[in-house]
């Protein structure tokens, strides 16, 4: 198998948000904030766990109208407050 075929897909998002960097970073890394804003209107965050350190894990338990209960989890690969956050992303549960 070629090296290219073994690589996992990568998604990189860059956005400009009219808010202080510290506030945006906290919104992505604080369980209480994630419960308030994460997901579309048809999605509710039932629980959010955050271990904010390189190698630490996060897990969000969600309830959605279309998919029922699902989880999003991953591991933090780079944590540089408030400038950079790099993490993996994995869906668990019903993903029709």
C-alpha positions as CSV (number, residue, x, y, z in Angstrom):
1,X,0.0,0.0,0.0
2,X,1.4,3.4,-0.9
3,X,2.1,6.0,1.7
4,X,-0.7,8.3,0.4
5,X,-3.2,5.5,0.7
6,X,-2.3,5.1,4.4
7,X,-2.8,8.7,5.3
8,X,-6.0,9.7,7.2
9,X,-8.1,12.6,5.9
10,X,-7.3,16.0,7.4
11,X,-9.7,18.9,7.7
12,X,-8.3,22.3,8.6
13,X,-10.7,25.2,9.3
14,X,-9.7,28.8,9.7
15,X,-12.3,31.4,10.7
16,X,-12.2,35.0,11.8
17,X,-14.6,35.6,14.7
18,X,-15.3,39.0,16.1
19,X,-14.5,38.2,19.7
20,X,-11.4,38.1,21.9
21,X,-9.1,35.2,21.2
22,X,-9.3,34.0,24.8
23,X,-13.1,33.9,24.7
24,X,-13.1,31.9,21.5
25,X,-10.5,29.5,22.8
26,X,-12.5,29.0,26.0
27,X,-15.7,28.3,24.0
28,X,-13.9,25.4,22.3
29,X,-12.2,24.0,25.4
30,X,-14.5,24.5,28.3
31,X,-17.2,21.9,28.9
32,X,-19.7,24.4,30.2
33,X,-19.3,26.6,27.1
34,X,-19.5,23.6,24.7
35,X,-22.8,22.6,26.2
36,X,-24.2,26.0,25.3
37,X,-23.2,26.5,21.7
38,X,-22.0,23.2,20.1
39,X,-24.0,21.8,17.2
40,X,-26.9,22.9,15.1
41,X,-30.3,23.9,16.6
42,X,-31.6,20.3,16.3
43,X,-28.7,19.1,18.5
44,X,-28.4,19.1,22.3
45,X,-25.2,18.5,24.2
46,X,-26.0,16.1,27.0
47,X,-22.5,15.9,28.4
48,X,-19.1,17.3,27.6
49,X,-15.8,16.1,29.1
50,X,-12.6,17.9,28.4
51,X,-9.0,17.0,29.4
52,X,-7.3,20.0,27.9
53,X,-3.6,19.0,27.5
54,X,-1.5,17.4,24.8
55,X,-2.6,13.8,24.8
56,X,-5.8,14.6,26.7
57,X,-9.1,13.4,25.4
58,X,-12.5,15.1,25.0
59,X,-15.9,13.5,24.6
60,X,-19.3,15.2,23.8
61,X,-22.5,13.2,24.1
62,X,-25.1,14.6,21.8
63,X,-28.8,14.1,21.2
64,X,-30.0,14.9,17.7
65,X,-33.4,14.8,16.0
66,X,-32.1,12.8,13.0
67,X,-29.5,10.5,14.5
68,X,-30.6,10.0,18.2
69,X,-27.7,9.9,20.7
70,X,-24.2,10.0,19.3
71,X,-20.8,10.8,20.7
72,X,-17.9,12.9,19.3
73,X,-14.5,12.2,20.8
74,X,-10.9,12.8,20.1
75,X,-7.5,13.6,21.5
76,X,-5.7,16.9,21.8
77,X,-2.5,17.0,19.7
78,X,-1.5,20.6,20.2
79,X,-2.8,23.1,22.9
80,X,-1.4,26.6,22.7
81,X,-3.9,29.0,24.4
82,X,-5.3,31.1,23.0
83,X,-3.7,30.7,19.6
84,X,-3.9,27.1,18.4
85,X,-5.9,24.0,19.1
86,X,-5.2,20.8,17.1
87,X,-7.3,17.6,17.8
88,X,-8.6,14.4,16.3
89,X,-12.3,13.8,15.7
90,X,-14.3,10.6,15.8
91,X,-18.0,10.0,15.6
92,X,-19.5,7.1,17.7
93,X,-23.0,5.8,17.5
94,X,-25.8,6.0,14.8
95,X,-24.4,7.8,11.8
96,X,-26.9,6.8,9.0
